Amino acid sequence: MEDLQGQEHIKLATDYQKSQLNLGHIVDSNRNKRGENGEGFELRTDGWGAVRAGKGILVSAQNQDANGKVLDMDDAISQLEQALSLAKSLNKAAQTANNHNTDEETQRGRLKDALKDLKEAGLIQTAPAGIATATEQSQLHTANENIHLVSGNHTDITAGQSLTAHAAESVNLFAQSSGIKMQANQGKVEVQAQNDELQLNALKDATLTSSAGKITIAAKEEILITCKGAYIKLSNGEVEIGSPKVVRVRAPLVVNGAAQKDFALPLMQETRLSRSCLKKAAEEGSAYVLR
């Protein structure tokens, strides 16, 4: 212990696994300051460490007067409420476009009833200049209920190899003002509705092109091309052309006998998973899901 002004410190240490608690002016065994930032507190050990609090934990880098409330988390709660307000406003826009909502209301309820002032055993982390986590191996983030990510500006995801997203029910994407882009620089793009309809709709022009190949349109039952009452229908091995006005053919015609061209349609697989079984497996930590 040292009470010399400007060098006040407390050091509790044992040589067993170099376990130490350093407070104030952090010094080495010769009482020399350890580095330019060797001030504050340090709890370290070469062994294991654990931090436990049965009623909840607040980890904060927000500056606070020494006489302030222990659980002063107003800045963190305010920021979380702002994030949920952003999510709510985008929910309204998505709902207008017939897209799905995020579960913002559940998160708002948990924030108010459980996390604020740590009414229940929760963990709150807050820092004014950012939070970063890193590992040379893998990170696992899991929740038995919901994971909600909100950013005031951009949310970026980058993968050195593959990016995979699985959902037991639905996947919903919504962009309010600047569109959606999906591109594959190498390899094919494959989109399938394996057990239901596929709809592609546009308010304005729709363009389908192949810059260096061909375009094939095939259907098992029928193909219908129509515009303002005129149509071409391919069904039951027949071609039907209809028009409320004139049909113009601007080319010489060559008519031969009947011909047929078969096309192998993709085989659509069906998978079935029970949501209740998925939830039960997550709660029990089971690697197997019963159907």
Protein Blocks (a to p, Z undefined) as FASTA:
>chain_A
ZZbehiaccddddfehpiacdehjaddfkopaehjklgcjddddfbdcddddfkbccddf
bdcdfkbcfklcklmmmmmmmmmmmmmmmmmmmmmnopacddfklmmmmmmmmmgoplaa
cdddddfkbpcdddfbdcddddfkbccdddfkbccdddfkbccdddfkbccdddfknopa
dddfedcdddddfkbccddddfbdcddddfkbccddddfkbccddeehiacddeehiacd
ddfbdcdddbdddddddddddddddddddddddfklmmmmmmnopabdcZZ
